[in-house]
Amino acid sequence: LSTTFNVTVPDVNCSGSVDVVDIQQIAAHWNTTPADPSYHARYDLDGDNAITIGDLVIVAEKWN
């Protein structure tokens, strides 16, 4: 039995605040999936196995 869950952490660079750097880091992995070497689940905030606009929206909503 295996379970996978995604914990949404919009502060992807762990700086203590959500800012433009978080958006830049997600954008650097734009349009990647697990099949791509530059994909990292840390940036897939909506857990859909693709880094897309949905992930950027999550960060934008939490921007300080």
PDB file of N, CA, C and O in Angstrom:
ATOM      1  N   LEU A   1       0.850  -1.173   0.000  1.00  0.00           N
ATOM      2  CA  LEU A   1       0.000   0.000   0.000  1.00  0.00           C
ATOM      3  C   LEU A   1       0.890   1.228   0.000  1.00  0.00           C
ATOM      4  O   LEU A   1       1.818   1.341   0.801  1.00  0.00           O
ATOM      5  N   SER A   2       0.598   2.136  -0.897  1.00  0.00           N
ATOM      6  CA  SER A   2       1.398   3.347  -1.041  1.00  0.00           C
ATOM      7  C   SER A   2       0.482   4.552  -1.126  1.00  0.00           C
ATOM      8  O   SER A   2      -0.564   4.511  -1.773  1.00  0.00           O
ATOM      9  N   THR A   3       0.888   5.622  -0.467  1.00  0.00           N
ATOM     10  CA  THR A   3       0.117   6.862  -0.501  1.00  0.00           C
ATOM     11  C   THR A   3       1.044   8.019  -0.821  1.00  0.00           C
ATOM     12  O   THR A   3       2.151   8.101  -0.289  1.00  0.00           O
ATOM     13  N   THR A   4       0.594   8.909  -1.686  1.00  0.00           N
ATOM     14  CA  THR A   4       1.345  10.108  -2.016  1.00  0.00           C
ATOM     15  C   THR A   4       0.465  11.313  -1.758  1.00  0.00           C
ATOM     16  O   THR A   4      -0.710  11.318  -2.126  1.00  0.00           O
ATOM     17  N   PHE A   5       1.017  12.322  -1.134  1.00  0.00           N
ATOM     18  CA  PHE A   5       0.283  13.563  -0.954  1.00  0.00           C
ATOM     19  C   PHE A   5       1.235  14.721  -1.148  1.00  0.00           C
ATOM     20  O   PHE A   5       2.443  14.596  -0.949  1.00  0.00           O
ATOM     21  N   ASN A   6       0.675  15.845  -1.538  1.00  0.00           N
ATOM     22  CA  ASN A   6       1.462  17.027  -1.821  1.00  0.00           C
ATOM     23  C   ASN A   6       1.113  18.103  -0.801  1.00  0.00           C
ATOM     24  O   ASN A   6      -0.044  18.504  -0.680  1.00  0.00           O
ATOM     25  N   VAL A   7       2.113  18.561  -0.075  1.00  0.00           N
ATOM     26  CA  VAL A   7       1.908  19.645   0.876  1.00  0.00           C
ATOM     27  C   VAL A   7       2.301  20.931   0.169  1.00  0.00           C
ATOM     28  O   VAL A   7       3.448  21.091  -0.246  1.00  0.00           O
ATOM     29  N   THR A   8       1.364  21.835   0.034  1.00  0.00           N
ATOM     30  CA  THR A   8       1.616  23.084  -0.663  1.00  0.00           C
ATOM     31  C   THR A   8       2.407  24.034   0.231  1.00  0.00           C
ATOM     32  O   THR A   8       1.940  24.442   1.294  1.00  0.00           O
ATOM     33  N   VAL A   9       3.600  24.375  -0.212  1.00  0.00           N
ATOM     34  CA  VAL A   9       4.446  25.315   0.507  1.00  0.00           C
ATOM     35  C   VAL A   9       4.869  26.386  -0.491  1.00  0.00           C
ATOM     36  O   VAL A   9       5.853  26.212  -1.209  1.00  0.00           O
ATOM     37  N   PRO A  10       4.127  27.496  -0.538  1.00  0.00           N
ATOM     38  CA  PRO A  10       4.445  28.528  -1.534  1.00  0.00           C
ATOM     39  C   PRO A  10       5.799  29.201  -1.321  1.00  0.00           C
ATOM     40  O   PRO A  10       6.333  29.799  -2.255  1.00  0.00           O
ATOM     41  N   ASP A  11       6.367  29.121  -0.120  1.00  0.00           N
ATOM     42  CA  ASP A  11       7.694  29.677   0.140  1.00  0.00           C
ATOM     43  C   ASP A  11       8.734  28.637  -0.257  1.00  0.00           C
ATOM     44  O   ASP A  11       9.398  28.053   0.600  1.00  0.00           O
ATOM     45  N   VAL A  12       8.871  28.407  -1.567  1.00  0.00           N
ATOM     46  CA  VAL A  12       9.699  27.310  -2.062  1.00  0.00           C
ATOM     47  C   VAL A  12      11.183  27.487  -1.768  1.00  0.00           C
ATOM     48  O   VAL A  12      11.919  26.501  -1.737  1.00  0.00           O
ATOM     49  N   ASN A  13      11.640  28.715  -1.552  1.00  0.00           N
ATOM     50  CA  ASN A  13      13.057  28.918  -1.233  1.00  0.00           C
ATOM     51  C   ASN A  13      13.303  28.990   0.272  1.00  0.00           C
ATOM     52  O   ASN A  13      14.431  29.224   0.707  1.00  0.00           O
ATOM     53  N   CYS A  14      12.247  28.789   1.071  1.00  0.00           N
ATOM     54  CA  CYS A  14      12.345  28.720   2.539  1.00  0.00           C
ATOM     55  C   CYS A  14      13.004  29.949   3.155  1.00  0.00           C
ATOM     56  O   CYS A  14      13.811  29.838   4.078  1.00  0.00           O
ATOM     57  N   SER A  15      12.652  31.120   2.635  1.00  0.00           N
ATOM     58  CA  SER A  15      13.216  32.362   3.153  1.00  0.00           C
ATOM     59  C   SER A  15      12.410  32.935   4.314  1.00  0.00           C
ATOM     60  O   SER A  15      12.849  33.874   4.977  1.00  0.00           O
ATOM     61  N   GLY A  16      11.241  32.374   4.556  1.00  0.00           N
ATOM     62  CA  GLY A  16      10.380  32.892   5.619  1.00  0.00           C
ATOM     63  C   GLY A  16       9.281  33.789   5.104  1.00  0.00           C
ATOM     64  O   GLY A  16       8.402  34.196   5.863  1.00  0.00           O
ATOM     65  N   SER A  17       9.320  34.107   3.811  1.00  0.00           N
ATOM     66  CA  SER A  17       8.245  34.901   3.213  1.00  0.00           C
ATOM     67  C   SER A  17       8.072  34.481   1.755  1.00  0.00           C
ATOM     68  O   SER A  17       8.990  33.954   1.126  1.00  0.00           O
ATOM     69  N   VAL A  18       6.882  34.726   1.245  1.00  0.00           N
ATOM     70  CA  VAL A  18       6.588  34.425  -0.154  1.00  0.00           C
ATOM     71  C   VAL A  18       6.830  35.705  -0.942  1.00  0.00           C
ATOM     72  O   VAL A  18       6.206  36.732  -0.676  1.00  0.00           O
ATOM     73  N   ASP A  19       7.732  35.639  -1.907  1.00  0.00           N
ATOM     74  CA  ASP A  19       8.097  36.839  -2.647  1.00  0.00           C
ATOM     75  C   ASP A  19       8.430  36.488  -4.103  1.00  0.00           C
ATOM     76  O   ASP A  19       8.193  35.370  -4.561  1.00  0.00           O
ATOM     77  N   VAL A  20       8.976  37.456  -4.799  1.00  0.00           N
ATOM     78  CA  VAL A  20       9.266  37.290  -6.217  1.00  0.00           C
ATOM     79  C   VAL A  20      10.274  36.169  -6.470  1.00  0.00           C
ATOM     80  O   VAL A  20      10.236  35.542  -7.529  1.00  0.00           O
ATOM     81  N   VAL A  21      11.153  35.910  -5.542  1.00  0.00           N
ATOM     82  CA  VAL A  21      12.147  34.846  -5.721  1.00  0.00           C
ATOM     83  C   VAL A  21      11.454  33.489  -5.821  1.00  0.00           C
ATOM     84  O   VAL A  21      11.881  32.629  -6.592  1.00  0.00           O
ATOM     85  N   ASP A  22      10.389  33.293  -5.048  1.00  0.00           N
ATOM     86  CA  ASP A  22       9.641  32.041  -5.135  1.00  0.00           C
ATOM     87  C   ASP A  22       9.020  31.878  -6.519  1.00  0.00           C
ATOM     88  O   ASP A  22       9.047  30.793  -7.099  1.00  0.00           O
ATOM     89  N   ILE A  23       8.465  32.958  -7.036  1.00  0.00           N
ATOM     90  CA  ILE A  23       7.884  32.912  -8.381  1.00  0.00           C
ATOM     91  C   ILE A  23       8.968  32.633  -9.412  1.00  0.00           C
ATOM     92  O   ILE A  23       8.752  31.850 -10.337  1.00  0.00           O
ATOM     93  N   GLN A  24      10.121  33.257  -9.268  1.00  0.00           N
ATOM     94  CA  GLN A  24      11.216  33.032 -10.209  1.00  0.00           C
ATOM     95  C   GLN A  24      11.685  31.582 -10.194  1.00  0.00           C
ATOM     96  O   GLN A  24      11.989  31.013 -11.242  1.00  0.00           O
ATOM     97  N   GLN A  25      11.744  30.991  -9.013  1.00  0.00           N
ATOM     98  CA  GLN A  25      12.203  29.603  -8.936  1.00  0.00           C
ATOM     99  C   GLN A  25      11.210  28.654  -9.602  1.00  0.00           C
ATOM    100  O   GLN A  25      11.610  27.721 -10.298  1.00  0.00           O
ATOM    101  N   ILE A  26       9.923  28.892  -9.388  1.00  0.00           N
ATOM    102  CA  ILE A  26       8.921  28.056 -10.051  1.00  0.00           C
ATOM    103  C   ILE A  26       8.969  28.277 -11.557  1.00  0.00           C
ATOM    104  O   ILE A  26       8.895  27.321 -12.328  1.00  0.00           O
ATOM    105  N   ALA A  27       9.093  29.530 -11.978  1.00  0.00           N
ATOM    106  CA  ALA A  27       9.146  29.839 -13.412  1.00  0.00           C
ATOM    107  C   ALA A  27      10.353  29.178 -14.082  1.00  0.00           C
ATOM    108  O   ALA A  27      10.290  28.829 -15.261  1.00  0.00           O
ATOM    109  N   ALA A  28      11.438  29.005 -13.347  1.00  0.00           N
ATOM    110  CA  ALA A  28      12.632  28.361 -13.908  1.00  0.00           C
ATOM    111  C   ALA A  28      12.379  26.889 -14.240  1.00  0.00           C
ATOM    112  O   ALA A  28      13.125  26.286 -15.012  1.00  0.00           O
ATOM    113  N   HIS A  29      11.331  26.317 -13.657  1.00  0.00           N
ATOM    114  CA  HIS A  29      10.983  24.916 -13.909  1.00  0.00           C
ATOM    115  C   HIS A  29       9.698  24.808 -14.729  1.00  0.00           C
ATOM    116  O   HIS A  29       9.071  23.750 -14.789  1.00  0.00           O
ATOM    117  N   TRP A  30       9.323  25.913 -15.354  1.00  0.00           N
ATOM    118  CA  TRP A  30       8.078  26.033 -16.124  1.00  0.00           C
ATOM    119  C   TRP A  30       7.906  24.903 -17.123  1.00  0.00           C
ATOM    120  O   TRP A  30       8.845  24.519 -17.822  1.00  0.00           O
ATOM    121  N   ASN A  31       6.718  24.389 -17.177  1.00  0.00           N
ATOM    122  CA  ASN A  31       6.301  23.420 -18.193  1.00  0.00           C
ATOM    123  C   ASN A  31       7.098  22.112 -18.135  1.00  0.00           C
ATOM    124  O   ASN A  31       7.301  21.459 -19.159  1.00  0.00           O
ATOM    125  N   THR A  32       7.548  21.731 -16.930  1.00  0.00           N
ATOM    126  CA  THR A  32       8.234  20.459 -16.794  1.00  0.00           C
ATOM    127  C   THR A  32       7.313  19.442 -16.115  1.00  0.00           C
ATOM    128  O   THR A  32       6.373  19.805 -15.408  1.00  0.00           O
ATOM    129  N   THR A  33       7.604  18.185 -16.344  1.00  0.00           N
ATOM    130  CA  THR A  33       6.867  17.063 -15.756  1.00  0.00           C
ATOM    131  C   THR A  33       7.898  16.100 -15.174  1.00  0.00           C
ATOM    132  O   THR A  33       9.096  16.298 -15.377  1.00  0.00           O
ATOM    133  N   PRO A  34       7.466  15.067 -14.459  1.00  0.00           N
ATOM    134  CA  PRO A  34       8.435  14.123 -13.894  1.00  0.00           C
ATOM    135  C   PRO A  34       9.363  13.488 -14.930  1.00  0.00           C
ATOM    136  O   PRO A  34      10.431  12.996 -14.566  1.00  0.00           O
ATOM    137  N   ALA A  35       8.992  13.485 -16.182  1.00  0.00           N
ATOM    138  CA  ALA A  35       9.854  12.928 -17.232  1.00  0.00           C
ATOM    139  C   ALA A  35      11.026  13.855 -17.579  1.00  0.00           C
ATOM    140  O   ALA A  35      11.991  13.417 -18.207  1.00  0.00           O
ATOM    141  N   ASP A  36      10.952  15.118 -17.180  1.00  0.00           N
ATOM    142  CA  ASP A  36      12.002  16.093 -17.478  1.00  0.00           C
ATOM    143  C   ASP A  36      13.047  16.116 -16.358  1.00  0.00           C
ATOM    144  O   ASP A  36      12.687  16.067 -15.182  1.00  0.00           O
ATOM    145  N   PRO A  37      14.329  16.188 -16.706  1.00  0.00           N
ATOM    146  CA  PRO A  37      15.366  16.216 -15.676  1.00  0.00           C
ATOM    147  C   PRO A  37      15.293  17.443 -14.758  1.00  0.00           C
ATOM    148  O   PRO A  37      15.751  17.375 -13.618  1.00  0.00           O
ATOM    149  N   SER A  38      14.735  18.550 -15.225  1.00  0.00           N
ATOM    150  CA  SER A  38      14.677  19.750 -14.389  1.00  0.00           C
ATOM    151  C   SER A  38      13.401  19.836 -13.537  1.00  0.00           C
ATOM    152  O   SER A  38      13.217  20.795 -12.786  1.00  0.00           O
ATOM    153  N   TYR A  39      12.524  18.835 -13.656  1.00  0.00           N
ATOM    154  CA  TYR A  39      11.316  18.799 -12.820  1.00  0.00           C
ATOM    155  C   TYR A  39      11.701  18.495 -11.379  1.00  0.00           C
ATOM    156  O   TYR A  39      12.557  17.648 -11.119  1.00  0.00           O
ATOM    157  N   HIS A  40      11.071  19.182 -10.459  1.00  0.00           N
ATOM    158  CA  HIS A  40      11.235  18.867  -9.039  1.00  0.00           C
ATOM    159  C   HIS A  40       9.880  19.061  -8.376  1.00  0.00           C
ATOM    160  O   HIS A  40       9.255  20.111  -8.524  1.00  0.00           O
ATOM    161  N   ALA A  41       9.434  18.064  -7.657  1.00  0.00           N
ATOM    162  CA  ALA A  41       8.109  18.096  -7.029  1.00  0.00           C
ATOM    163  C   ALA A  41       7.938  19.280  -6.082  1.00  0.00           C
ATOM    164  O   ALA A  41       6.807  19.690  -5.822  1.00  0.00           O
ATOM    165  N   ARG A  42       9.017  19.834  -5.565  1.00  0.00           N
ATOM    166  CA  ARG A  42       8.940  20.991  -4.678  1.00  0.00           C
ATOM    167  C   ARG A  42       8.205  22.165  -5.343  1.00  0.00           C
ATOM    168  O   ARG A  42       7.541  22.950  -4.665  1.00  0.00           O
ATOM    169  N   TYR A  43       8.326  22.277  -6.655  1.00  0.00           N
ATOM    170  CA  TYR A  43       7.728  23.393  -7.388  1.00  0.00           C
ATOM    171  C   TYR A  43       6.358  23.063  -7.963  1.00  0.00           C
ATOM    172  O   TYR A  43       5.702  23.935  -8.532  1.00  0.00           O
ATOM    173  N   ASP A  44       5.926  21.840  -7.824  1.00  0.00           N
ATOM    174  CA  ASP A  44       4.609  21.404  -8.316  1.00  0.00           C
ATOM    175  C   ASP A  44       3.603  21.537  -7.171  1.00  0.00           C
ATOM    176  O   ASP A  44       3.183  20.542  -6.581  1.00  0.00           O
ATOM    177  N   LEU A  45       3.231  22.755  -6.873  1.00  0.00           N
ATOM    178  CA  LEU A  45       2.423  23.044  -5.691  1.00  0.00           C
ATOM    179  C   LEU A  45       1.006  22.511  -5.767  1.00  0.00           C
ATOM    180  O   LEU A  45       0.400  22.232  -4.733  1.00  0.00           O
ATOM    181  N   ASP A  46       0.464  22.364  -6.963  1.00  0.00           N
ATOM    182  CA  ASP A  46      -0.903  21.849  -7.065  1.00  0.00           C
ATOM    183  C   ASP A  46      -0.946  20.335  -7.255  1.00  0.00           C
ATOM    184  O   ASP A  46      -2.025  19.749  -7.345  1.00  0.00           O
ATOM    185  N   GLY A  47       0.217  19.707  -7.315  1.00  0.00           N
ATOM    186  CA  GLY A  47       0.300  18.258  -7.351  1.00  0.00           C
ATOM    187  C   GLY A  47      -0.229  17.589  -8.599  1.00  0.00           C
ATOM    188  O   GLY A  47      -0.658  16.436  -8.547  1.00  0.00           O
ATOM    189  N   ASP A  48      -0.209  18.293  -9.727  1.00  0.00           N
ATOM    190  CA  ASP A  48      -0.744  17.708 -10.959  1.00  0.00           C
ATOM    191  C   ASP A  48       0.337  17.106 -11.865  1.00  0.00           C
ATOM    192  O   ASP A  48       0.076  16.785 -13.024  1.00  0.00           O
ATOM    193  N   ASN A  49       1.539  16.959 -11.331  1.00  0.00           N
ATOM    194  CA  ASN A  49       2.676  16.395 -12.077  1.00  0.00           C
ATOM    195  C   ASN A  49       3.099  17.233 -13.274  1.00  0.00           C
ATOM    196  O   ASN A  49       3.605  16.706 -14.265  1.00  0.00           O
ATOM    197  N   ALA A  50       2.891  18.529 -13.177  1.00  0.00           N
ATOM    198  CA  ALA A  50       3.361  19.468 -14.197  1.00  0.00           C
ATOM    199  C   ALA A  50       3.492  20.833 -13.533  1.00  0.00           C
ATOM    200  O   ALA A  50       2.641  21.233 -12.738  1.00  0.00           O
ATOM    201  N   ILE A  51       4.548  21.531 -13.863  1.00  0.00           N
ATOM    202  CA  ILE A  51       4.734  22.874 -13.306  1.00  0.00           C
ATOM    203  C   ILE A  51       4.165  23.857 -14.314  1.00  0.00           C
ATOM    204  O   ILE A  51       4.713  24.056 -15.398  1.00  0.00           O
ATOM    205  N   THR A  52       3.049  24.468 -13.927  1.00  0.00           N
ATOM    206  CA  THR A  52       2.257  25.305 -14.836  1.00  0.00           C
ATOM    207  C   THR A  52       1.777  26.566 -14.127  1.00  0.00           C
ATOM    208  O   THR A  52       2.206  26.879 -13.017  1.00  0.00           O
ATOM    209  N   ILE A  53       0.893  27.266 -14.784  1.00  0.00           N
ATOM    210  CA  ILE A  53       0.333  28.505 -14.247  1.00  0.00           C
ATOM    211  C   ILE A  53      -0.355  28.275 -12.900  1.00  0.00           C
ATOM    212  O   ILE A  53      -0.361  29.165 -12.050  1.00  0.00           O
ATOM    213  N   GLY A  54      -0.926  27.103 -12.703  1.00  0.00           N
ATOM    214  CA  GLY A  54      -1.586  26.809 -11.432  1.00  0.00           C
ATOM    215  C   GLY A  54      -0.635  26.916 -10.255  1.00  0.00           C
ATOM    216  O   GLY A  54      -1.025  27.372  -9.180  1.00  0.00           O
ATOM    217  N   ASP A  55       0.596  26.505 -10.444  1.00  0.00           N
ATOM    218  CA  ASP A  55       1.594  26.585  -9.381  1.00  0.00           C
ATOM    219  C   ASP A  55       1.974  28.039  -9.105  1.00  0.00           C
ATOM    220  O   ASP A  55       2.152  28.430  -7.952  1.00  0.00           O
ATOM    221  N   LEU A  56       2.095  28.826 -10.151  1.00  0.00           N
ATOM    222  CA  LEU A  56       2.389  30.247  -9.976  1.00  0.00           C
ATOM    223  C   LEU A  56       1.236  30.980  -9.296  1.00  0.00           C
ATOM    224  O   LEU A  56       1.472  31.894  -8.506  1.00  0.00           O
ATOM    225  N   VAL A  57       0.019  30.602  -9.584  1.00  0.00           N
ATOM    226  CA  VAL A  57      -1.148  31.231  -8.957  1.00  0.00           C
ATOM    227  C   VAL A  57      -1.134  30.980  -7.454  1.00  0.00           C
ATOM    228  O   VAL A  57      -1.451  31.878  -6.674  1.00  0.00           O
ATOM    229  N   ILE A  58      -0.771  29.779  -7.043  1.00  0.00           N
ATOM    230  CA  ILE A  58      -0.709  29.466  -5.615  1.00  0.00           C
ATOM    231  C   ILE A  58       0.278  30.390  -4.912  1.00  0.00           C
ATOM    232  O   ILE A  58      -0.008  30.892  -3.825  1.00  0.00           O
ATOM    233  N   VAL A  59       1.421  30.614  -5.516  1.00  0.00           N
ATOM    234  CA  VAL A  59       2.416  31.513  -4.922  1.00  0.00           C
ATOM    235  C   VAL A  59       1.913  32.949  -4.941  1.00  0.00           C
ATOM    236  O   VAL A  59       2.031  33.658  -3.941  1.00  0.00           O
ATOM    237  N   ALA A  60       1.360  33.383  -6.050  1.00  0.00           N
ATOM    238  CA  ALA A  60       0.869  34.768  -6.167  1.00  0.00           C
ATOM    239  C   ALA A  60      -0.190  35.072  -5.112  1.00  0.00           C
ATOM    240  O   ALA A  60      -0.236  36.185  -4.590  1.00  0.00           O
ATOM    241  N   GLU A  61      -1.035  34.104  -4.795  1.00  0.00           N
ATOM    242  CA  GLU A  61      -2.079  34.323  -3.788  1.00  0.00           C
ATOM    243  C   GLU A  61      -1.503  34.490  -2.383  1.00  0.00           C
ATOM    244  O   GLU A  61      -2.152  35.085  -1.522  1.00  0.00           O
ATOM    245  N   LYS A  62      -0.308  33.981  -2.140  1.00  0.00           N
ATOM    246  CA  LYS A  62       0.309  34.053  -0.811  1.00  0.00           C
ATOM    247  C   LYS A  62       1.423  35.092  -0.721  1.00  0.00           C
ATOM    248  O   LYS A  62       2.061  35.234   0.322  1.00  0.00           O
ATOM    249  N   TRP A  63       1.656  35.824  -1.823  1.00  0.00           N
ATOM    250  CA  TRP A  63       2.728  36.818  -1.863  1.00  0.00           C
ATOM    251  C   TRP A  63       2.528  37.838  -0.746  1.00  0.00           C
ATOM    252  O   TRP A  63       1.441  38.396  -0.596  1.00  0.00           O
ATOM    253  N   ASN A  64       3.578  38.078   0.034  1.00  0.00           N
ATOM    254  CA  ASN A  64       3.495  39.023   1.173  1.00  0.00           C
ATOM    255  C   ASN A  64       3.618  40.444   0.695  1.00  0.00           C
ATOM    256  O   ASN A  64       3.571  41.372   1.502  1.00  0.00           O
TER     257      ASN A  64
END
